[in-house]
Structures are given as C-alpha cells and as structure tokens.
Amino acid sequence: MNLDELAVAALVRDDRAHLLHPQYYAPEHEAPVIFASGEGVWLTDVRGHRYIDALSSLWNVAVGHGRGELAEAAAAQMRMLAFANGYNGFSNVPAIELAAKVAALAYGNMAGVFFTNSGSESNEGAYKVARFYWNLQGRPQKVKLIARERSYHGGTLATTAMTGLPVFWQHFGPLLSEIVHTRRPENLECACAPNADGECAHWIEAAIEREGAESVAAVICEPVKGAGGVWTPSDTYFSQVREICDRYEVLLIADEVITGFGRTGRWFALERWSVQPDILTIAKAITSGYVPMGAFIVSTPIMDVLQQLPPDARFMHAYTNSAHPTAAAVGLRNLRILEEERLVERAQAMGDRLGAGLRAALGGHPHVANIRQLGLIAGLSLVADAERGTTYDPAQFVGREVARHLREKGGVITRFVGDQIVLAPPLVVSEAEVDTIVGALAAAVGAVTSGTGAHAH
C-alpha cells in the first residue's frame, strides 16, 4: 500500500477524530506513522516507508510479521468453529490442546491454565487467584500484593496499582491500598549483588516485614523489568526472592508477559536461575500478537485446590473470550513455529550479537551508561556525563529525540522510557538486521547528544 497524500490526510483526520489510542496524548497523533504491512522484522507505512521493528511492535511479534501460517491457522479454525462458550461444562479442541502444550512448556510445577485476552488481564487474574487460594486455606487476611519499583504490570485498576511507575497513576487515584511497592530500606547494608537498577532481594523482604507476612498474599516480579526500561536481575536475585517468599509463606507471581516464549533465550526467563514461581502470567508472544491472548498458569498445589472446590466456592472469574478457539489455534501454530525454527535458541544467539554490538559501538560513549542485555532484550541509559554519573534534565527529552532520529534517519523503530532506550526485535531477526539496528542507534545517539550540551539533573 502506497497512498497519495490526500488519502493519508483523510486517515490522519479520522484517526485524530475517532481513535483513542493506548496511553493517549493527542499531540502525539498530529502526524502519526500509519502502518500498512509487515514482513519479517520490517514494517511499511502507508507512504511506502520501511522500518526495522526493533521492539517486536510491543514486545510481542516473536515470529515476525506476515506469517501466512498463522493467518491460515486462524482461517481454518474460523471455518470450523470460530467461537464457542467455555463456561459451565463446555470446551473446545484447540483450547484444550493449547492448555496442555503451555503447561508442558512452562515450569515443571505448573498445572492449570486460565486463558485471558491480555497481559493486564493475566496479572489481574493472578492476583485474584492468589487471594482466592489463601481464602480457601483459611487465611482470608492474606490479601496484599507487593510489587516493585520501575515494574509494569498492566492497565486495569489493580494492575495500574501494581505498576511501579508513578506516571501511570496520575489522575486515576486513589489506587488500591492492598497493593504496595518495594522501596530501598533505610540503613540497608547488604552484600548482595544488586540488579541493574540497584535493587536487591532484601527490598522485598523489607516490604513483607513492613506490611506483615500474615497480610501478604503474593509478590509479583517481572524477570526483566521491560516497559520500565529493561532492567535485568543479578544472577542470585530470584533464588533469593524464592527463598524469601517460601520463608514468609507468600506466593511468587512471575510476570512473563514480555519474557515468556523465548525472549531471554529460554522458554521462560526464571529457568535461567532454576527458580519456579507459584503463578506464571503470559500474553504477547503466545500468539506473536496476531490475535489477542494471554493466560495465568497456576502450580499444582493451587490447581489441586481449584479442582476440589466446595459447591459454595466456585471460582467466579471469567471472560467471554477465555479459551477462544481461534486464538488458541493461532497460539498452537505459533508455538510450532518457535519450536521448528529453533527461535528460542536463536534469541540467545542474536541477543548476544546485539549486546556485543551495543557494547562495542556505545560502551565508551560519554553519554551512554549501563548497557544491559539478557537474551534478545536490551536497554541502555542516556546520560549527561557517563564518567560523572550525571543525568539529563528531563526537559531536554533526549530519549525521545534519539528515538525520533532513529526512526526518521535510521529507519528503525523502538521505544524510549525517559532517557532509557530499549530494544527487543523479533526472534527471527538476522545478523545483518541486528548490525543495522546497532549502527542506526549509534548514529542517533551521536547526532542527538552532540547538540544537547551537558545539562545535568
């Protein structure tokens, strides 16, 4: 598709007049990039401009754009049975098969899969099932959830409260008081290796003790804090978190909406540290974003409780589209592609190339700090002075300008979080495409930071 300017102007007009976008801010849509098609890691807009999709669109298009196999899977299922009610004793074949497949791929203690439409719904359901579980254990006072700074968990009311980025709270208050966040304990003296953002596991322990373990149902953690800026954990962090949760009798929820299905070079990220959660949440790459789908997955002890409920304790949590047969059919075909093309292993290899390229091109740059990478997900910090550790004044919008230069001059689309640049291209990315991303980012950083001055904040 290559539209003339009159047709593009009409689309922009209707977009501004009628389409409320996620995280809506009207000035950002005065001159939107309107996508028309995609193939592999490439996106093409309605003017015919091509871009490398260096964030898998929104961390989700794992197998790349334009996969005919997924369109065919959806069409075949729609012709046979597009939708069926999954309530009250009804089921369908692809949903059953996908639940079994996901349970088999997930951690060894995982048993029951509840399908949702998004990561937000997955995390909302995980919190609800944690509270439900403790109620049935005769401990109804265990209702609180502890989340972490810089985390992102979704856009429902509960998951907004879970999210540890204050910008998402503005004008939505008051938030749920039962959801609290970690913070650096006063006078903390800890020998633990800190995460990339300076946090250590004892922040979680301090939060549990502050709230009282008898009131805490669960802790929720992203293995990599993705939307908050790609902050990676130390090698010991999650084993320590698991031990803390066990000691205080608190459930551990792993939010793998971004990291699930190969992104970190493992099917699921906590495998890297031999840790198993009590509840696992997924979305995005389960269908590579071709149709909406997510899930929360519960461990065998929780599944056993759910399968032995008394008549007056039905798990009254539901979505019309849960276990949607068409979405499940696409999910099954998508997972086959991941397996057949060995994309989990490829994510590790291409991620290592990406990390090495970033360190070689930008590791000594005076305005770049804290390059981090785990599998095929990476981030870096833009700073006023790397040697002195001074940051830019937020009013300079350096991250935004680097992302704009990257798109307009380098033909690469990705995301910025303040002065953090994040990267997560589709798992099918080639060596040459990785090198193009690195080169374009290095050029954008050089061009933007050379004109910023060193206005510290």
TAGI-V776531 format. One record per helix or strand of 2 or more residues. SS is the DSSP state (@ for helix, = for strand). FROM is the first residue (numbers start at 1). TO is the last residue. If there is no record, write none. Layout:
SS&FROM&TO / SS&FROM&TO
//
This chain:
@&5&18 / @&26&29 / =&35&40 / =&42&45 / =&50&53 / @&56&59 / @&68&81 / @&93&105 / =&110&116 / @&119&136 / =&144&147 / @&157&162 / @&166&168 / =&179&181 / @&202&211 / @&213&215 / =&216&221 / @&237&248 / =&251&255 / @&269&273 / =&279&282 / @&284&286 / =&294&299 / @&300&306 / @&325&340 / @&343&362 / =&368&373 / =&378&382 / @&394&396 / @&398&408 / =&412&413 / =&415&417 / =&420&423 / @&431&449
//
